[in-house]
Amino acid sequence: MDLLASPVRLEPWAASDFELLRAMNAPDLMEHLGGPEPEEALAGRHRRYVDLSADTTGAGRMFRVVLLPEEVAVGSVGFWKKTWHGEQVYETGWTVLPGFQGRGVATAATRAVAERARAASVRAGGAYRFLHAFPSTDNGPSNAVCRKAGFELLGEEAFEYPPGRPMRCNDWRLELLPGRKG
């Protein structure tokens, strides 16, 4: 096997991906994010994912993660606009189903989505210099993904996710446009 070949392919999130989102709403996958969402909130998130996956303005994109060569959807990854400390940035997040964790899937998907975010930033005239990830400080696997994907740890931050639920997260940053000032 080619060691440089990615074990995943990213495909735009589609209306048909609701059952994948439901599977990712499991208690063990949502423990660092405030627990599973109720069905109505999940349906709203699915609509946002579908809308974002169709976006062509640079607001971001959502993808299902397809494991290769199995050709099976095993999670999601995406990026979206965020104002962080007064600066326009992209934020990223991912989920990989339990049976597929520990195989480098999340790291490969995060690297792939970073390339998509980089391309979107270039198309937007370089409006988004950085891609940030904000895993909970006690989420060891997600913090390891950030490190392996080449993000720089900036430190701990107070965060609220979901809204109304305070948490401590690590602020990880990946430069999308090296050499660019500002």
C-alpha positions in Angstrom: 0.0 0.0 0.0 1.2 3.5 -0.8 2.1 5.1 2.5 1.2 8.6 1.1 -2.2 7.5 0.0 -5.0 8.7 2.2 -7.2 6.1 3.8 -10.2 8.3 3.3 -12.2 10.2 0.8 -14.3 13.3 1.6 -17.7 13.6 0.0 -20.1 16.5 0.4 -22.7 15.9 3.1 -26.0 15.0 1.6 -29.7 14.8 2.6 -29.3 11.0 2.7 -26.6 11.2 5.5 -29.1 11.7 8.3 -28.7 8.1 9.6 -24.9 8.6 9.7 -25.5 11.7 11.8 -27.8 9.8 14.1 -25.2 7.1 14.6 -22.6 9.8 15.5 -25.0 11.2 18.1 -24.2 8.3 20.4 -23.4 9.0 24.1 -19.8 7.9 23.9 -19.1 10.1 20.8 -20.9 13.2 22.3 -19.5 13.0 25.9 -17.1 15.9 25.3 -19.8 18.0 23.5 -22.6 18.1 26.1 -24.1 14.7 25.4 -26.4 13.4 22.6 -28.7 15.9 21.0 -32.5 15.5 21.0 -34.0 14.4 17.6 -35.2 18.0 16.8 -31.8 19.5 17.3 -30.2 16.7 15.4 -32.6 17.4 12.4 -31.6 21.0 12.6 -27.9 20.2 12.6 -28.5 17.9 9.6 -30.1 20.7 7.7 -27.2 23.0 8.5 -24.7 20.4 7.3 -26.7 19.9 4.0 -26.8 23.6 3.5 -23.1 24.1 4.3 -22.1 21.2 2.1 -23.7 23.0 -0.9 -22.0 26.3 -0.1 -19.8 27.9 -2.7 -19.2 31.3 -1.1 -16.4 30.2 1.2 -18.6 30.0 4.3 -17.3 26.4 4.8 -18.2 22.8 3.9 -19.3 19.6 5.6 -18.3 16.2 4.4 -19.0 12.5 5.2 -15.8 10.6 5.6 -15.6 7.5 3.5 -13.1 4.8 4.5 -11.0 3.3 1.6 -10.9 0.7 0.2 -14.0 -0.4 2.1 -16.1 2.5 0.6 -18.1 2.9 3.8 -19.1 6.2 5.5 -17.5 6.3 8.9 -17.9 9.8 10.1 -18.0 13.5 9.3 -15.6 16.4 9.1 -16.0 20.0 8.1 -15.0 23.6 8.3 -16.9 26.8 8.8 -16.4 30.5 9.3 -15.9 31.8 12.8 -14.8 35.1 14.4 -12.2 34.3 16.9 -10.5 36.9 19.0 -11.6 39.6 16.5 -10.2 37.7 13.5 -12.0 35.8 10.7 -10.9 32.2 10.8 -12.2 28.8 9.8 -13.1 26.3 12.5 -13.0 22.5 12.0 -14.5 19.5 13.7 -14.8 15.8 13.1 -16.4 12.6 14.4 -15.5 9.0 13.6 -17.7 6.1 14.5 -16.3 3.9 17.3 -15.6 0.8 15.1 -13.3 2.8 12.9 -11.3 4.8 15.5 -7.6 4.2 16.2 -6.9 3.7 12.5 -5.8 7.2 11.5 -9.2 8.0 9.9 -9.7 11.3 11.9 -6.2 12.5 11.2 -6.5 11.7 7.5 -9.9 13.4 7.3 -8.6 16.5 9.2 -5.6 16.8 6.9 -7.9 16.5 3.9 -10.4 19.1 5.2 -7.5 21.4 5.9 -6.6 21.3 2.2 -10.2 22.0 1.3 -10.2 25.0 3.7 -6.9 26.2 2.3 -8.4 26.1 -1.2 -11.6 27.9 0.0 -9.5 30.6 1.6 -7.5 31.1 -1.6 -10.7 31.4 -3.6 -11.9 34.0 -1.0 -8.8 36.1 -1.6 -7.0 34.8 1.5 -9.7 35.9 3.9 -9.1 33.0 6.2 -5.4 32.6 7.2 -6.0 30.0 10.0 -8.0 26.9 10.6 -8.7 26.3 14.3 -9.9 23.2 16.2 -11.3 23.4 19.8 -11.3 19.9 21.4 -12.1 19.7 25.1 -8.9 19.6 27.2 -9.9 16.2 28.4 -10.5 14.7 25.0 -7.1 13.0 24.5 -7.9 11.4 21.1 -9.1 14.7 19.5 -6.1 16.6 20.8 -3.8 13.9 19.4 -5.5 14.3 16.0 -4.7 18.0 16.0 -1.1 17.3 16.9 -0.7 14.6 14.2 -2.4 16.8 11.6 0.2 19.5 12.1 -1.8 22.0 14.2 0.0 24.3 16.7 -1.3 24.3 20.3 -2.0 27.9 21.3 -3.3 27.1 24.8 -6.5 26.6 26.8 -9.6 28.7 26.3 -13.0 29.0 28.0 -15.6 27.9 25.6 -19.3 27.4 25.6 -20.6 24.3 23.7 -23.4 23.7 23.3 -24.5 27.2 24.0 -25.1 27.5 27.8 -22.6 24.7 28.7 -19.2 26.1 29.7 -16.2 23.9 29.0 -12.4 24.1 28.7 -10.9 23.5 25.3 -7.5 23.6 23.7 -7.1 26.1 20.9 -5.2 24.4 18.1 -4.3 26.4 14.9 -3.1 25.5 11.5 -1.8 28.1 9.2 -3.6 27.9 5.8 -1.7 30.6 4.0 2.0 30.3 5.1 4.0 33.5 4.6 0.9 35.7 4.5 1.0 38.6 6.9 -2.0 40.0 8.7 
